[in-house]
């Protein structure tokens, strides 16, 4: 009994001591807090000036870092010194230089349609920001009137709220309209600029045949330019609006909460943003790689469509399926990796932006309310205090949530910026390649014998050299011109011959000896690597391949290509004259059969191979050039039609340069250029009758030699049979 009483007394004694110690501790904490508040009140102005100075220093440091990033060449110089290629899109000086170049194309000058739209877009952004501030203040007033049970003030607030909805919704719709229209204008200007370079001369041919840097120009022009334009237009709105919102909201919050609370919030934001930057995946490189893989997959399908007939005849569908599947799986693996990276980063970003920043904002909003409970603080009237606290809390909370949302959109914009870097790099690379090709600078991978010869050579690479191209009035002359393929294969080391009007030239030789290559040099498709080439202007040289090109358009367009109907009328040519050209090639019936001159059809499928070649010859008669390059262009027509076409061409005064193995064409030529397939050639006069006689004699001797070989084989067979009997 006594022991129980003693233990109970001990417990009560310990409880009293603990209460006294706790009370003393709380008293000391409150005393410390009061001393801090007193010190802050005494040195409030110096503290605020210090905080403002720190904020200014942070802003200056951030601007300095951005300027240094835009002007730094350390990464590029280091990569150049190490001989390493640039890895993907990066936010460095090259990106900003490329972006400035593309923006200068998208927005030609400040006083332009695009400049006016950007100005209107900016005005609307500013208006929407200040409208949001007014809505936040009105929100606080409405809730304050509700807490104070002021029905009239509450209803007036609702009316003002509905009145503000009209300009707010109109502003949002106009901003969306301007952003979409800006993206369309950007794409229009960029596409026009790219087309001007891509379709300058024969650049469109050289990009795919003389240069290896771009494998899918169609993907870049049709898809990447559009994505860059959309990303650039969206980025302006997604960066300008949150930046302006954050600035205005922070100014308002500094007035309501004080610079100290704002400084604390900024410290939290800076720390979390630094963490997110460290953990962010390389979105720019990932986007650029995805676009490259998309282009490869698109190119594989386009190539299959182009060569569908050959693939079908070879029964190559399984091989093509493997190629397409391999490229598609490569794309899918990359996209899946990007999606997995986005899951982790998106979760972390949402947590920081929506919840962590929101909690920090709520603490900042609640600080003034709880500060009033500190002993010694002023105590206003209860009702007024409750209403004003409610109004200030709702307004500040609305501003903080809007500011947090603005900062969140700025964080999301970082990902959009690095994605824009990927699109910027691809479009800028396209323009750089087009500039190089237009200037005659090509990058071509050497393969096979060309690569071996290049590795073993100590002299200058012939592909990097350039000869002379001279425009002559009426003759064609090769003076020491090498026939070299773009990858460096030397077919003929030095070719020299001279053709004047009326000297019809026949060109023969085995496959791969340089016949078509010479025509590509003469047609300006390949550069003159050495020597001198004299030739008339390209309007005086017309090329007819074995498989003629038929453009999209009417039947009339097939005969007058590349002229238009307006050009035809300007030249004084009528449809009756076109009908006369068709009479020469014995195709007059095609006009009625296909539905007249204005009929539009897929002519590539509507006409047979022979019809296409006859259309191409009628096109030659329409243009009537000084020289015609005929590359096996009558292989699908009969001999009588061929005779009519060549006879009419010579009557028109067209000098013929023909590649053909048909003996029937010899009679229309008086000079011959014969390749031996070993890098040599012979240029001489052509005597068709004498050459036919020699060919007949050669074929007769070959037949006799073949019969002798057969008789010797039969003799050996008989001897073996005799020995076995």
C-alpha positions, 0 to 999 in steps of 0.5 A, spaced: 500 500 500 505 504 501 509 502 495 503 504 491 502 511 494 510 512 493 510 510 486 504 514 485 507 520 488 513 519 484 509 519 477 505 526 479 512 529 481 515 527 475 509 529 471 510 536 474 517 537 473 516 535 465 510 540 465 515 545 468 520 543 463 516 543 457 513 550 459 520 553 460 522 550 453 516 553 450 517 559 453 524 560 451 522 558 444 517 563 444 522 568 447 527 566 441 521 567 436 520 574 439 527 576 439 527 574 431 521 578 430 524 584 433 530 584 430 527 583 423 522 589 425 528 593 427 532 591 420 527 590 416 529 595 410 536 592 410 534 585 410 529 586 404 535 590 400 539 584 401 534 579 399 533 584 393 540 584 391 541 576 392 535 576 387 538 581 382 545 577 383 541 570 381 538 573 375 544 576 373 548 570 374 542 566 370 543 571 364 550 570 364 550 563 364 545 563 358 549 568 354 555 564 355 552 558 353 550 561 346 557 564 345 561 558 347 565 554 342 568 549 347 564 543 345 565 544 338 572 546 338 573 540 343 569 535 338 573 538 332 580 537 335 578 530 337 575 529 330 569 526 333 562 528 330 557 532 333 552 527 337 545 529 336 542 536 338 544 540 343 543 547 347 549 550 345 551 556 340 550 552 334 543 551 336 542 558 337 545 560 331 541 555 327 535 558 330 537 565 329 538 563 321 531 559 321 527 565 325 530 570 320 527 566 314 520 565 318 520 572 320 523 576 314 523 582 317 519 586 323 515 590 319 511 584 316 505 580 316 509 575 321 512 581 325 505 584 326 502 577 328 507 576 333 506 583 336 498 582 336 500 575 340 504 579 345 499 584 346 494 579 347 498 575 352 500 581 356 492 582 356 491 575 359 496 576 364 493 582 367 486 579 366 488 573 370 491 578 376 484 581 376 480 574 376 484 572 382 483 579 386 475 578 384 476 571 387 478 573 393 473 578 394 467 573 392 469 568 398 470 574 403 463 577 401 461 569 402 464 569 409 462 576 411 455 574 409 454 580 405 449 577 399 449 584 395 457 584 395 457 577 393 452 577 387 456 583 384 462 579 385 458 574 381 456 579 375 463 582 375 466 574 374 461 573 368 463 580 365 470 578 365 469 571 362 467 574 355 474 578 354 477 572 357 474 567 352 475 571 346 483 572 348 484 565 349 481 563 342 484 569 339 491 566 342 490 559 339 488 562 332 494 566 332 499 561 334 496 556 329 496 561 323 503 563 325 505 556 325 502 556 318 506 562 316 512 560 318 512 553 314 510 557 308 516 561 308 521 556 310 518 551 305 518 557 299 526 558 302 527 551 301 524 550 295 528 555 292 534 552 294 532 545 292 529 546 285 535 551 283 538 548 277 539 540 278 540 541 286 534 536 287 538 531 283 545 532 286 542 532 293 540 524 292 546 522 287 552 526 288 552 527 296 551 522 301 549 527 307 541 527 306 538 520 304 530 523 305 530 530 303 522 529 302 521 527 309 525 533 311 521 538 307 514 535 308 515 533 315 520 536 319 519 543 316 512 542 319 514 540 325 519 545 326 514 551 324 509 548 329 514 547 335 517 554 334 510 557 334 508 553 340 514 555 344 513 562 343 506 562 346 509 557 351 515 561 353 512 568 353 506 567 357 509 563 363 515 568 363 510 574 363 505 570 368 511 569 373 513 576 373 507 579 374 504 574 379 511 574 383 510 582 383 503 581 386 505 576 391 511 580 393 506 586 395 502 581 399 507 576 402 513 580 402 520 579 399 522 574 404 516 569 403 518 570 395 525 569 396 524 563 400 519 560 394 524 562 389 530 558 393 525 552 393 524 553 386 531 553 384 533 547 388 528 543 385 529 546 378 536 544 378 534 537 380 530 536 374 535 539 370 540 533 372 535 528 372 532 530 365 533 525 359 537 528 353 530 530 349 533 533 343 538 528 341 532 523 342 527 527 338 533 528 332 534 520 332 527 519 332 526 523 326 532 520 323 529 513 324 522 515 321 525 518 315 529 511 314 522 507 315 519 512 310 524 512 305 524 504 305 517 504 303 518 510 298 523 505 295 519 499 295 513 503 291 518 506 286 521 499 284 515 495 286 515 492 279 522 489 279 521 487 286 515 483 284 518 480 278 524 477 283 519 475 288 523 479 293 517 481 297 520 477 303 527 480 303 523 487 302 519 485 308 525 483 312 528 490 311 522 494 312 521 490 319 528 491 321 527 499 320 520 499 323 523 495 329 529 500 330 524 505 330 519 502 335 525 500 340 527 507 340 520 510 341 519 505 347 525 507 350 523 515 350 516 513 353 519 509 358 524 515 360 518 520 360 514 515 365 519 517 370 521 524 368 514 526 368 512 523 374 518 526 378 516 533 374 509 532 376 510 531 383 515 537 384 511 542 380 504 540 382 505 538 389 511 540 392 511 547 389 503 548 391 505 546 398 511 551 399 506 556 396 500 554 401 506 555 407 507 562 404 500 564 404 499 561 411 505 565 414 501 572 415 495 568 418 499 564 423 504 570 424 498 574 427 497 569 433 504 571 435 504 575 442 505 582 441 502 582 434 496 587 433 489 584 433 484 587 429 476 586 429 474 579 429 469 579 423 474 584 419 480 580 421 476 573 418 474 577 412 480 580 410 484 574 412 480 570 407 480 575 402 488 575 402 489 568 403 484 566 397 487 571 392 494 569 394 493 562 393 490 563 387 496 567 385 501 562 387 497 557 384 497 561 377 504 562 378 506 555 380 502 553 373 506 558 370 513 555 372 510 548 371 509 550 364 516 553 363 519 547 366 515 543 361 517 548 356 524 546 357 523 539 354 519 543 348 526 547 347 530 541 346 525 538 342 525 544 338 533 543 338 532 536 334 528 539 329 532 545 328 538 541 327 535 537 321 532 543 318 538 547 318 542 541 316 538 541 310 539 548 308 547 547 309 547 541 305 543 545 299 548 551 300 554 546 299 551 543 293 549 549 290 556 551 291 559 545 288 561 542 294 559 534 295 560 529 300 560 522 297 562 516 301 567 512 296 566 504 296 569 499 292 575 500 287 574 508 288 575 507 296 582 503 295 584 507 290 583 513 294 587 510 300 593 508 296 593 515 293 598 521 295 595 526 290 589 530 290 583 527 290 580 528 283 573 528 286 575 534 289 578 538 283 574 542 278 575 543 271 572 549 266 565 549 263 565 554 257 558 556 254 559 555 246 555 558 241 553 551 237 559 546 238 560 541 243 567 539 245 570 535 251 578 537 252 581 532 257 575 531 261 575 525 265 569 520 266 569 519 273 563 517 278 561 521 284 564 516 288 570 516 285 570 510 280 575 513 274 571 510 267 575 514 262 581 518 264 581 523 259 576 524 254 577 528 248 572 529 242 569 535 238 562 535 235 559 541 231 552 542 228 550 536 223 555 531 226 551 526 228 554 522 233 553 514 235 556 512 242 557 504 243 560 500 248 559 495 253 555 496 260 558 500 265 564 503 260 561 511 261 556 512 256 551 515 260 556 518 265 558 522 259 551 524 258 550 526 265 556 531 265 554 534 258 547 535 261 550 538 267 548 533 272 555 531 274 561 536 275 567 537 270 572 534 275 578 536 270 579 539 263 575 543 259 568 542 257 565 547 251 557 546 250 551 550 248 546 553 254 542 547 256 536 550 253 539 548 246 541 540 249 535 536 250 535 529 253 531 523 252 532 517 256 530 510 255 524 511 260 521 518 259 519 522 264 511 523 264 509 529 269 502 530 272 498 534 268 494 533 261 496 530 255 498 536 252 503 537 258 506 531 256 508 533 249 510 540 252 514 539 258 517 542 262 513 548 258 506 550 261 500 551 256 502 559 257 509 558 255 506 554 249 501 559 246 507 565 248 511 561 243 506 561 238 505 553 238 498 551 237 494 544 238 494 542 231 502 543 230 502 538 236 497 534 233 502 534 227 508 532 231 504 526 233 503 524 226 510 523 225 511 518 231 504 515 228 500 517 235 495 521 232 489 516 235 492 517 242 488 524 243 481 521 241 483 515 245 485 518 251 479 524 251 482 530 248 488 534 250 485 536 256 485 529 259 488 528 266 490 521 267 496 517 271 500 517 264 505 512 267 500 507 267 496 509 261 501 509 256 505 503 254 513 503 253 513 504 246 507 510 247 512 513 252 518 513 247 514 516 242 511 521 246 518 523 248 520 524 241 514 528 239 516 532 245 523 533 242 520 536 236 516 541 240 522 544 243 527 543 237 533 544 240 540 544 237 543 537 240 539 531 242 541 526 247 538 519 245 539 514 250 536 507 248 530 512 246 527 507 241 528 500 244 521 499 244 518 502 238 518 498 231 523 500 225 519 504 221 517 508 227 524 509 228 526 511 221 520 516 221 522 519 228 530 520 226 529 522 219 524 528 222 529 530 227 535 530 222 530 535 217 529 539 223 536 540 224 537 537 230 544 534 231 543 527 234 548 524 240 545 517 240 547 511 245 544 505 241 546 498 239 541 497 234 544 497 227 538 500 224 540 507 227 547 507 224 545 510 217 543 517 221 550 518 224 556 520 221 561 519 227 562 514 232 565 514 239 566 507 241 568 505 248 572 499 250 570 498 257 577 498 259 578 506 260 580 507 252 576 509 247 576 511 239 573 517 236 572 517 228 568 518 222 563 513 221 561 509 214 555 505 216 556 501 210 563 499 211 561 498 218 556 493 217 560 489 212 565 488 217 560 486 222 557 481 218 564 479 216 566 478 224 559 475 225 561 470 219 568 468 222 565 467 229 560 462 226 565 458 223 570 458 229 564 456 233 563 450 228 570 448 228 570 448 236 563 444 235 567 439 230 573 438 235 568 437 241 565 431 236 571 428 234 574 428 241 567 424 243 568 419 237 575 418 239 572 416 246 567 412 244 572 408 239 576 407 245 571 404 249 568 399 244 
